[in-house]
Amino acid sequence: MSEMLAFEKIDELHQNLSSRGENEGIFILDRYGTILFANSKAEEIYEIVDDVKKLLTNRRISIKRGTKEIVIYPIFENGELKFFFGVLRNMEEIIKIKKFLDITYERVKNFREDIAHYFFNPILIAKGYLDLLADKDLDMEDKEKIEKAHTAIERIEAVVKNIVINGKIGE
């Protein structure tokens, strides 16, 4: 009797389930793997239901099939398996976005490496020359000027490090 009530509840949800997102299909299997419901985006489940039946367990399962991902959740009531709820997603858009993000990440990484190379080399050279000058016998005024230039270069170096490490402009 309780199984009949569960199926009636599923039937009541039919309208809501069939209006899911445009890249997602939804389906429901009974506890034996027989299809009770599949919206139009999940019709592919009919083609592979026999393979899916073999994989059904008391745990969530995920199946990859080309650009599609099928996730099946077991539904329990009072510790007893009642049915399975499944979502079939077309991952094509997500795969495209991931590729775009990977390319963008590489570009940012290369940009940061270029910043490090093109800025740190001249900064280190300038600091080296200032250190050589500071070692000479200079009057106090010239030593102060060298120290101020050294401090300014260290601030620039801190900004460049922050850009390279954190991607932010700041000291």
Backbone as CSV, one residue per row, in Angstrom:
resi,resn,N_x,N_y,N_z,CA_x,CA_y,CA_z,C_x,C_y,C_z
1,MET,0.825,-1.201,0.000,0.000,0.000,0.000,0.870,1.267,0.000
2,SER,1.933,1.242,0.835,2.782,2.433,0.892,3.476,2.667,-0.448
3,GLU,3.776,1.564,-1.192,4.379,1.734,-2.515,3.408,2.426,-3.462
4,MET,2.124,2.102,-3.363,1.122,2.750,-4.198,1.061,4.251,-3.894
5,LEU,1.150,4.591,-2.609,1.138,6.006,-2.235,2.359,6.721,-2.793
6,ALA,3.502,6.052,-2.751,4.723,6.649,-3.292,4.566,6.894,-4.790
7,PHE,3.977,5.940,-5.515,3.787,6.108,-6.956,2.771,7.208,-7.254
8,GLU,1.749,7.344,-6.400,0.788,8.431,-6.575,1.470,9.779,-6.365
9,LYS,2.358,9.854,-5.367,3.104,11.089,-5.135,3.968,11.418,-6.350
10,ILE,4.582,10.402,-6.923,5.409,10.603,-8.121,4.550,11.144,-9.243
11,ASP,3.358,10.577,-9.421,2.455,11.023,-10.469,2.067,12.483,-10.268
12,GLU,1.844,12.890,-9.012,1.508,14.282,-8.712,2.656,15.221,-9.073
13,LEU,3.888,14.753,-8.911,5.057,15.581,-9.214,5.373,15.635,-10.701
14,HIS,4.702,14.835,-11.484,5.008,14.684,-12.907,5.137,16.025,-13.628
15,GLN,4.188,16.948,-13.427,4.243,18.239,-14.111,5.480,19.032,-13.711
16,ASN,5.811,19.051,-12.422,6.979,19.804,-11.975,8.268,19.180,-12.483
17,LEU,8.351,17.870,-12.477,9.565,17.198,-12.921,9.813,17.386,-14.409
18,SER,8.762,17.479,-15.174,8.952,17.597,-16.610,9.362,19.011,-17.023
19,SER,9.346,19.951,-16.107,9.711,21.316,-16.455,11.057,21.708,-15.867
20,ARG,11.982,20.791,-15.812,13.325,21.012,-15.278,14.163,21.806,-16.273
21,GLY,15.392,22.152,-15.897,16.300,22.940,-16.732,16.515,22.346,-18.110
22,GLU,16.926,23.195,-19.051,17.013,22.769,-20.439,18.117,21.760,-20.719
23,ASN,19.131,21.660,-19.885,20.199,20.688,-20.103,20.124,19.504,-19.154
24,GLU,19.050,19.398,-18.394,18.933,18.316,-17.425,17.692,17.494,-17.681
25,GLY,17.876,16.205,-17.602,16.738,15.309,-17.653,16.548,14.690,-16.287
26,ILE,15.311,14.320,-15.993,15.005,13.710,-14.707,14.260,12.413,-14.969
27,PHE,14.613,11.400,-14.173,13.914,10.130,-14.306,13.787,9.483,-12.945
28,ILE,12.835,8.571,-12.854,12.605,7.827,-11.621,12.527,6.351,-11.979
29,LEU,13.259,5.547,-11.213,13.257,4.092,-11.390,12.677,3.467,-10.128
30,ASP,11.941,2.368,-10.307,11.504,1.668,-9.095,12.721,0.965,-8.500
31,ARG,12.540,0.291,-7.381,13.694,-0.298,-6.693,14.350,-1.427,-7.482
32,TYR,13.713,-1.878,-8.543,14.278,-2.935,-9.390,14.944,-2.365,-10.648
33,GLY,14.806,-1.060,-10.843,15.434,-0.419,-11.990,14.508,-0.207,-13.168
34,THR,13.218,-0.471,-13.005,12.255,-0.238,-14.071,11.923,1.254,-14.112
35,ILE,11.860,1.797,-15.313,11.600,3.231,-15.454,10.135,3.519,-15.148
36,LEU,9.921,4.416,-14.177,8.573,4.849,-13.836,8.242,6.166,-14.526
37,PHE,9.256,6.983,-14.683,9.067,8.292,-15.290,10.387,8.767,-15.866
38,ALA,10.326,9.429,-16.999,11.490,10.108,-17.577,10.983,11.287,-18.387
39,ASN,11.476,12.485,-18.090,11.045,13.623,-18.902,11.765,13.577,-20.245
40,SER,11.410,14.489,-21.133,11.929,14.425,-22.508,13.450,14.553,-22.569
41,LYS,14.050,15.260,-21.620,15.514,15.411,-21.624,16.226,14.164,-21.103
42,ALA,15.475,13.238,-20.512,16.078,12.019,-19.957,15.702,10.782,-20.765
43,GLU,15.177,10.960,-21.957,14.745,9.801,-22.747,15.886,8.839,-23.066
44,GLU,17.094,9.324,-23.044,18.261,8.478,-23.297,18.361,7.322,-22.305
45,ILE,17.752,7.481,-21.141,17.806,6.450,-20.102,17.168,5.154,-20.598
46,TYR,16.188,5.266,-21.503,15.532,4.064,-22.035,16.525,3.181,-22.786
47,GLU,17.495,3.812,-23.444,18.486,3.072,-24.233,19.469,2.296,-23.354
48,ILE,19.705,2.779,-22.140,20.748,2.169,-21.305,20.223,1.600,-19.992
49,VAL,18.912,1.477,-19.878,18.334,1.059,-18.601,18.861,-0.303,-18.139
50,ASP,19.100,-1.222,-19.058,19.611,-2.545,-18.653,21.007,-2.425,-18.049
51,ASP,21.849,-1.569,-18.630,23.189,-1.346,-18.068,23.101,-0.650,-16.711
52,VAL,22.171,0.283,-16.591,21.996,1.021,-15.345,21.524,0.088,-14.233
53,LYS,20.614,-0.816,-14.558,20.090,-1.752,-13.548,21.225,-2.507,-12.862
54,LYS,22.239,-2.866,-13.619,23.373,-3.631,-13.077,24.197,-2.804,-12.087
55,LEU,24.119,-1.489,-12.194,24.938,-0.616,-11.357,24.217,-0.104,-10.110
56,LEU,22.906,-0.309,-10.035,22.132,0.238,-8.926,22.561,-0.368,-7.600
57,THR,22.770,0.513,-6.626,23.153,0.088,-5.285,22.421,0.961,-4.271
58,ASN,22.748,0.787,-3.024,22.154,1.606,-1.961,22.882,2.936,-1.802
59,ARG,23.770,3.241,-2.729,24.531,4.486,-2.673,24.354,5.264,-3.970
60,ARG,24.637,6.526,-3.886,24.599,7.400,-5.065,25.610,6.887,-6.084
61,ILE,25.198,6.858,-7.352,26.143,6.461,-8.398,26.192,7.549,-9.469
62,SER,27.337,7.619,-10.123,27.531,8.590,-11.188,28.097,7.850,-12.393
63,ILE,27.491,8.066,-13.549,27.894,7.399,-14.781,28.228,8.473,-15.810
64,LYS,29.387,8.365,-16.438,29.769,9.277,-17.510,29.513,8.561,-18.836
65,ARG,28.892,9.283,-19.751,28.588,8.718,-21.064,28.755,9.821,-22.097
66,GLY,29.926,9.867,-22.724,30.219,10.949,-23.654,30.239,12.268,-22.910
67,THR,29.430,13.220,-23.389,29.345,14.516,-22.719,28.211,14.542,-21.700
68,LYS,27.632,13.392,-21.434,26.515,13.321,-20.492,26.966,12.691,-19.177
69,GLU,26.346,13.144,-18.109,26.587,12.567,-16.792,25.228,12.159,-16.222
70,ILE,25.179,10.944,-15.712,23.960,10.434,-15.099,24.263,10.192,-13.631
71,VAL,23.470,10.820,-12.761,23.630,10.640,-11.327,22.321,10.042,-10.816
72,ILE,22.448,8.944,-10.066,21.270,8.247,-9.558,21.360,8.178,-8.036
73,TYR,20.281,8.626,-7.398,20.204,8.659,-5.942,19.187,7.634,-5.457
74,PRO,19.572,6.756,-4.543,18.580,5.850,-3.957,17.727,6.619,-2.942
75,ILE,16.450,6.347,-2.928,15.529,7.012,-2.006,14.997,5.961,-1.029
76,PHE,15.166,6.246,0.251,14.773,5.311,1.304,13.612,5.865,2.113
77,GLU,12.821,4.958,2.645,11.784,5.314,3.599,11.837,4.274,4.706
78,ASN,12.032,4.756,5.939,12.174,3.863,7.102,13.261,2.802,6.875
79,GLY,14.358,3.218,6.284,15.487,2.320,6.065,15.318,1.365,4.889
80,GLU,14.194,1.429,4.200,13.944,0.518,3.077,14.038,1.291,1.759
81,LEU,14.738,0.694,0.790,14.875,1.303,-0.523,13.517,1.320,-1.212
82,LYS,13.079,2.511,-1.638,11.768,2.649,-2.280,11.886,2.827,-3.790
83,PHE,12.762,3.724,-4.204,12.944,3.968,-5.634,14.248,4.729,-5.833
84,PHE,14.569,5.027,-7.093,15.766,5.779,-7.436,15.353,7.047,-8.175
85,PHE,16.021,8.125,-7.848,15.802,9.403,-8.514,17.066,9.701,-9.313
86,GLY,16.913,9.995,-10.594,18.082,10.240,-11.428,18.042,11.559,-12.156
87,VAL,19.231,12.092,-12.388,19.394,13.324,-13.146,20.397,13.041,-14.263
88,LEU,20.008,13.393,-15.476,20.884,13.232,-16.631,21.241,14.641,-17.099
89,ARG,22.531,14.958,-17.051,22.992,16.306,-17.414,23.839,16.247,-18.676
90,ASN,23.600,17.200,-19.544,24.470,17.374,-20.692,25.619,18.255,-20.234
91,MET,26.806,17.691,-20.159,27.963,18.388,-19.615,28.737,19.172,-20.684
92,GLU,28.213,19.201,-21.909,28.919,19.851,-23.012,29.254,21.304,-22.702
93,GLU,28.289,22.055,-22.187,28.509,23.453,-21.849,29.524,23.587,-20.721
94,ILE,29.423,22.728,-19.722,30.362,22.756,-18.596,31.771,22.420,-19.077
95,ILE,31.882,21.461,-19.995,33.186,21.092,-20.557,33.784,22.279,-21.313
96,LYS,32.957,22.992,-22.095,33.436,24.179,-22.816,33.919,25.250,-21.842
97,ILE,33.148,25.465,-20.783,33.526,26.472,-19.778,34.824,26.078,-19.095
98,LYS,34.978,24.783,-18.776,36.206,24.310,-18.136,37.409,24.519,-19.052
99,LYS,37.253,24.225,-20.346,38.346,24.451,-21.297,38.708,25.930,-21.357
100,PHE,37.675,26.791,-21.383,37.912,28.228,-21.404,38.658,28.672,-20.148
101,LEU,38.243,28.150,-18.989,38.914,28.495,-17.732,40.354,28.005,-17.714
102,ASP,40.591,26.804,-18.253,41.957,26.278,-18.316,42.846,27.169,-19.176
103,ILE,42.322,27.601,-20.332,43.081,28.484,-21.224,43.343,29.822,-20.529
104,THR,42.317,30.360,-19.873,42.456,31.627,-19.161,43.482,31.509,-18.043
105,TYR,43.430,30.388,-17.300,44.403,30.168,-16.226,45.826,30.160,-16.788
106,GLU,46.038,29.481,-17.901,47.372,29.435,-18.522,47.839,30.823,-18.933
107,ARG,46.918,31.610,-19.484,47.270,32.970,-19.892,47.659,33.822,-18.688
108,VAL,46.889,33.720,-17.611,47.198,34.482,-16.397,48.535,34.033,-15.830
109,LYS,48.761,32.713,-15.811,50.033,32.169,-15.308,51.210,32.706,-16.144
110,ASN,51.075,32.684,-17.462,52.134,33.199,-18.334,52.335,34.700,-18.135
111,PHE,51.225,35.418,-17.957,51.311,36.859,-17.715,52.087,37.149,-16.436
112,ARG,51.775,36.405,-15.385,52.474,36.597,-14.111,53.958,36.249,-14.238
113,GLU,54.256,35.185,-14.969,55.662,34.821,-15.172,56.392,35.913,-15.943
114,ASP,55.714,36.481,-16.956,56.326,37.566,-17.727,56.563,38.791,-16.846
115,ILE,55.575,39.108,-16.009,55.749,40.244,-15.089,56.954,39.995,-14.199
116,ALA,57.032,38.807,-13.644,58.157,38.478,-12.764,59.477,38.670,-13.497
117,HIS,59.558,38.161,-14.710,60.814,38.240,-15.470,61.151,39.687,-15.849
118,TYR,60.201,40.371,-16.450,60.491,41.695,-16.988,60.622,42.784,-15.921
119,PHE,60.086,42.549,-14.726,60.208,43.542,-13.670,61.307,43.197,-12.666
120,PHE,61.372,41.943,-12.260,62.347,41.598,-11.223,63.784,41.735,-11.695
121,ASN,64.068,41.386,-12.939,65.445,41.523,-13.427,65.938,42.973,-13.340
122,PRO,65.216,43.959,-13.884,65.693,45.354,-13.756,65.720,45.835,-12.308
123,ILE,64.746,45.392,-11.505,64.724,45.799,-10.094,65.977,45.293,-9.383
124,LEU,66.328,44.045,-9.605,67.519,43.477,-8.963,68.795,44.157,-9.443
125,ILE,68.838,44.482,-10.717,70.013,45.187,-11.255,70.138,46.565,-10.600
126,ALA,69.015,47.277,-10.501,69.045,48.610,-9.883,69.467,48.508,-8.416
127,LYS,68.943,47.525,-7.701,69.323,47.359,-6.292,70.813,47.030,-6.176
128,GLY,71.302,46.217,-7.093,72.723,45.868,-7.072,73.617,47.090,-7.262
129,TYR,73.257,47.946,-8.215,74.046,49.170,-8.433,73.961,50.108,-7.228
130,LEU,72.784,50.177,-6.628,72.653,51.023,-5.433,73.511,50.483,-4.295
131,ASP,73.553,49.153,-4.146,74.384,48.553,-3.104,75.869,48.856,-3.354
132,LEU,76.275,48.791,-4.640,77.673,49.126,-4.973,77.978,50.586,-4.627
133,LEU,77.037,51.473,-4.946,77.243,52.892,-4.619,77.290,53.116,-3.106
134,ALA,76.431,52.402,-2.383,76.362,52.579,-0.922,77.655,52.143,-0.250
135,ASP,78.384,51.216,-0.879,79.640,50.738,-0.305,80.783,51.751,-0.478
136,LYS,80.608,52.736,-1.334,81.650,53.737,-1.571,81.648,54.764,-0.440
137,ASP,82.733,55.479,-0.372,82.876,56.524,0.647,82.128,57.770,0.162
138,LEU,80.868,57.897,0.623,80.015,59.021,0.203,79.661,59.878,1.410
139,ASP,79.259,61.111,1.116,78.808,61.948,2.235,77.412,61.486,2.673
140,MET,76.982,61.962,3.809,75.729,61.522,4.432,74.523,61.806,3.537
141,GLU,74.527,62.945,2.863,73.400,63.321,1.993,73.237,62.332,0.844
142,ASP,74.360,61.961,0.220,74.305,60.992,-0.883,73.871,59.610,-0.384
143,LYS,74.336,59.220,0.803,73.933,57.925,1.369,72.421,57.901,1.642
144,GLU,71.879,59.042,2.124,70.432,59.121,2.369,69.652,58.997,1.067
145,LYS,70.149,59.646,0.006,69.491,59.564,-1.298,69.501,58.124,-1.821
146,ILE,70.628,57.452,-1.649,70.718,56.051,-2.080,69.756,55.185,-1.275
147,GLU,69.683,55.453,0.022,68.778,54.675,0.885,67.315,54.902,0.490
148,LYS,66.962,56.168,0.167,65.592,56.457,-0.266,65.288,55.779,-1.604
149,ALA,66.243,55.790,-2.506,66.053,55.110,-3.795,65.899,53.601,-3.569
150,HIS,66.699,53.057,-2.679,66.634,51.632,-2.339,65.259,51.281,-1.763
151,THR,64.760,52.126,-0.868,63.438,51.915,-0.265,62.345,51.977,-1.329
152,ALA,62.453,52.935,-2.241,61.459,53.068,-3.318,61.464,51.822,-4.208
153,ILE,62.650,51.336,-4.512,62.751,50.127,-5.352,62.180,48.915,-4.612
154,GLU,62.410,48.835,-3.306,61.838,47.724,-2.523,60.307,47.791,-2.508
155,ARG,59.768,48.998,-2.492,58.299,49.141,-2.555,57.785,48.656,-3.908
156,ILE,58.477,49.046,-4.982,58.089,48.576,-6.318,58.180,47.054,-6.363
157,GLU,59.244,46.514,-5.798,59.426,45.061,-5.760,58.277,44.381,-5.008
158,ALA,57.841,44.983,-3.908,56.724,44.429,-3.130,55.431,44.435,-3.951
159,VAL,55.204,45.498,-4.711,54.013,45.572,-5.567,54.066,44.481,-6.637
160,VAL,55.216,44.332,-7.274,55.355,43.321,-8.323,55.163,41.918,-7.732
161,LYS,55.742,41.666,-6.560,55.542,40.363,-5.900,54.063,40.119,-5.626
162,ASN,53.371,41.131,-5.146,51.945,40.996,-4.847,51.144,40.705,-6.119
163,ILE,51.506,41.345,-7.223,50.828,41.072,-8.495,51.087,39.628,-8.915
164,VAL,52.339,39.212,-8.847,52.701,37.863,-9.294,52.087,36.790,-8.399
165,ILE,52.133,36.986,-7.081,51.658,35.958,-6.154,50.149,36.004,-5.968
166,ASN,49.599,37.195,-5.733,48.179,37.337,-5.387,47.298,37.888,-6.506
167,GLY,47.923,38.388,-7.561,47.155,38.965,-8.659,46.520,40.298,-8.305
168,LYS,47.065,40.977,-7.281,46.500,42.255,-6.853,47.588,43.317,-6.827
169,ILE,47.177,44.548,-7.143,48.115,45.654,-7.074,48.092,46.211,-5.656
170,GLY,49.223,46.210,-5.008,49.348,46.705,-3.641,50.680,46.250,-3.081
171,GLU,51.074,46.912,-1.985,52.368,46.564,-1.371,52.227,45.386,-0.431
